[in-house]
Amino acid sequence: MHRYQNDYEIIYLIREGDDNAFQFMVSKYHPLIAKNIRKFHLAYMYDDIYQDALMCLHKSIFAYDPTFKKTFTRYFELNLTRMMITTIARLKRRTWAHQMHEDALNYRCQSTALKSPYFKLYLEEIKACLTPKEYDVFCLSEIQRASVQLISEKLGCEEKSVYNTLYRAKRKIKALYDDEVFDKAKNF
């Protein structure tokens, strides 16, 4: 096995196509890669992140220029950190997109309640305990899923008024059903 003097010599040999030099570089930077995987709490997907880190090492070798006035180690460490941050951001975006997809599925499942024969009875009960404005705001917001801005434009009032009215309506509906449950439990 060849004994390498420094990173510049190894980088030169890798650029010339020496596989042994690249394997030496991988073994040299293995502890740094492992440390960063643990530091960013990505150990649960160690193999995938390790492969990404090796690709980052390879790209760093070919992109490194000694005129950067940084050692190769610091240059690679910077690229590795950026790669880890990008990976975490990508994972968060995927999680967010998955959550949005689940919310859409839940909304579709809830919309089947609108077809229920009991839905009209539910609306009649809440209409009896709410003012006309509270009922309109509640129906637009909770049943038709309209935005507060759209409701305020439709009803010709301020957004703050919509929030307050919706809060009052929900409080009254909760009290209506809490009282009914309490009365039924008391009579049981």
C-alpha positions as CSV (number, residue, x, y, z in Angstrom):
1,M,0.0,0.0,0.0
2,H,1.3,3.4,-0.9
3,R,1.9,5.9,1.9
4,Y,0.4,9.2,1.1
5,Q,2.0,12.5,2.3
6,N,-0.9,14.9,2.4
7,D,-4.4,15.7,1.1
8,Y,-3.1,17.6,-1.9
9,E,-1.2,14.5,-3.1
10,I,-4.3,12.3,-2.5
11,I,-6.6,14.7,-4.4
12,Y,-4.2,14.7,-7.3
13,L,-4.1,10.9,-7.4
14,I,-7.9,10.6,-7.2
15,R,-8.3,13.1,-10.0
16,E,-5.9,10.9,-12.0
17,G,-8.1,7.9,-11.4
18,D,-6.4,6.1,-8.5
19,D,-9.1,4.0,-6.7
20,N,-6.8,3.1,-3.8
21,A,-6.3,6.8,-3.1
22,F,-10.0,7.3,-3.0
23,Q,-10.5,4.4,-0.6
24,F,-7.7,5.9,1.6
25,M,-9.6,9.2,1.6
26,V,-12.9,7.4,2.5
27,S,-11.2,5.7,5.4
28,K,-9.6,9.0,6.5
29,Y,-12.8,10.9,6.5
30,H,-15.0,8.1,7.9
31,P,-14.9,9.4,11.5
32,L,-15.8,13.0,10.4
33,I,-18.8,11.7,8.4
34,A,-20.0,9.4,11.3
35,K,-19.6,12.3,13.8
36,N,-21.7,14.6,11.6
37,I,-24.4,12.0,11.1
38,R,-24.7,11.7,14.9
39,K,-24.5,15.4,15.4
40,F,-27.5,16.0,13.1
41,H,-29.5,13.1,14.6
42,L,-29.7,11.2,11.4
43,A,-28.4,7.9,12.7
44,Y,-31.8,6.2,12.0
45,M,-30.9,6.4,8.3
46,Y,-27.2,6.0,8.7
47,D,-26.5,4.0,5.4
48,D,-28.4,6.5,3.2
49,I,-26.8,9.5,4.7
50,Y,-23.4,7.8,4.6
51,Q,-23.7,7.2,0.9
52,D,-24.8,10.8,0.4
53,A,-21.7,11.9,2.4
54,L,-19.4,9.8,0.2
55,M,-20.9,11.5,-2.9
56,C,-20.3,14.8,-1.2
57,L,-16.7,13.8,-0.6
58,H,-16.3,12.8,-4.2
59,K,-17.7,16.1,-5.5
60,S,-15.6,18.0,-3.0
61,I,-12.4,16.3,-4.2
62,F,-13.1,17.4,-7.8
63,A,-14.4,20.9,-6.9
64,Y,-11.6,21.7,-4.4
65,D,-9.2,24.4,-5.4
66,P,-6.2,25.1,-3.2
67,T,-6.6,28.8,-3.9
68,F,-9.7,28.8,-1.6
69,K,-7.2,29.4,1.2
70,K,-8.9,26.6,3.2
71,T,-7.6,23.1,3.9
72,F,-9.4,20.3,2.2
73,T,-10.7,19.1,5.5
74,R,-12.4,22.4,6.3
75,Y,-13.7,22.6,2.8
76,F,-15.2,19.1,2.9
77,E,-16.6,19.7,6.4
78,L,-18.4,22.8,5.2
79,N,-19.9,20.9,2.2
80,L,-20.8,18.0,4.4
81,T,-22.6,20.3,6.9
82,R,-24.5,22.0,4.1
83,M,-25.5,18.6,2.7
84,M,-26.8,17.5,6.1
85,I,-28.8,20.7,6.5
86,T,-30.3,20.2,3.0
87,T,-31.2,16.6,3.8
88,I,-33.0,17.7,7.0
89,A,-34.9,20.4,5.1
90,R,-35.9,17.9,2.5
91,L,-37.1,15.5,5.1
92,K,-39.2,18.3,6.7
93,R,-40.7,19.2,3.4
94,R,-41.6,15.6,2.8
95,T,-43.2,15.3,6.2
96,W,-45.1,18.5,5.6
97,A,-46.3,17.3,2.2
98,H,-47.4,14.0,3.8
99,Q,-49.3,15.9,6.5
100,M,-51.0,18.0,3.9
101,H,-52.0,14.8,2.0
102,E,-53.4,13.3,5.3
103,D,-55.3,16.5,6.0
104,A,-56.9,16.3,2.5
105,L,-57.9,12.7,3.1
106,N,-59.4,13.5,6.5
107,Y,-61.3,16.3,4.9
108,R,-62.7,14.0,2.3
109,C,-63.7,11.5,5.0
110,Q,-65.4,14.3,7.0
111,S,-67.3,15.5,3.9
112,T,-69.2,12.2,3.9
113,A,-70.8,13.4,7.1
114,L,-72.6,16.0,5.1
115,K,-74.5,13.2,3.4
116,S,-75.6,11.7,6.7
117,P,-79.4,11.7,7.4
118,Y,-78.6,13.1,10.8
119,F,-76.7,16.1,9.4
120,K,-79.9,18.1,8.9
121,L,-80.9,17.4,12.5
122,Y,-77.5,18.6,13.7
123,L,-77.8,21.8,11.7
124,E,-81.3,22.4,13.1
125,E,-80.1,21.9,16.7
126,I,-77.2,24.3,16.3
127,K,-79.3,26.9,14.4
128,A,-81.7,27.0,17.4
129,C,-78.9,28.0,19.8
130,L,-77.0,30.5,17.5
131,T,-77.8,33.9,16.2
132,P,-78.3,34.2,12.4
133,K,-74.8,35.7,12.0
134,E,-73.1,33.1,14.2
135,Y,-74.9,30.3,12.2
136,D,-73.8,31.8,8.9
137,V,-70.2,32.2,10.0
138,F,-70.1,28.7,11.5
139,C,-71.5,27.1,8.4
140,L,-69.2,29.0,6.1
141,S,-66.1,28.2,8.2
142,E,-66.7,24.7,9.5
143,I,-68.9,23.1,6.8
144,Q,-67.9,24.9,3.6
145,R,-64.3,25.4,4.8
146,A,-64.2,29.0,3.6
147,S,-61.4,31.2,4.7
148,V,-61.9,34.0,7.2
149,Q,-61.1,36.6,4.5
150,L,-63.8,35.1,2.2
151,I,-66.3,35.0,5.0
152,S,-65.7,38.6,5.9
153,E,-66.1,39.7,2.3
154,K,-69.3,37.6,1.9
155,L,-70.9,38.9,5.1
156,G,-69.5,42.5,4.9
157,C,-67.7,42.6,8.2
158,E,-64.2,42.7,9.5
159,E,-62.0,39.6,9.9
160,K,-61.7,40.1,13.6
161,S,-65.5,40.1,13.8
162,V,-65.5,36.8,12.0
163,Y,-63.0,35.3,14.5
164,N,-65.0,36.5,17.4
165,T,-68.3,35.3,16.0
166,L,-66.9,31.9,15.2
167,Y,-65.5,31.6,18.7
168,R,-68.8,32.5,20.3
169,A,-70.6,30.0,18.0
170,K,-68.2,27.1,18.8
171,R,-68.5,27.9,22.5
172,K,-72.3,27.8,22.4
173,I,-72.4,24.6,20.4
174,K,-69.9,23.0,22.8
175,A,-72.1,24.1,25.8
176,L,-75.2,22.8,24.0
177,Y,-73.8,19.3,23.6
178,D,-72.0,19.3,27.0
179,D,-75.3,20.1,28.7
180,E,-77.1,17.4,26.7
181,V,-74.6,14.8,27.6
182,F,-74.6,15.9,31.3
183,D,-78.4,15.8,31.3
184,K,-78.5,12.3,29.7
185,A,-75.9,11.0,32.2
186,K,-77.9,12.4,35.1
187,N,-81.1,10.8,34.0
188,F,-79.4,7.5,33.3
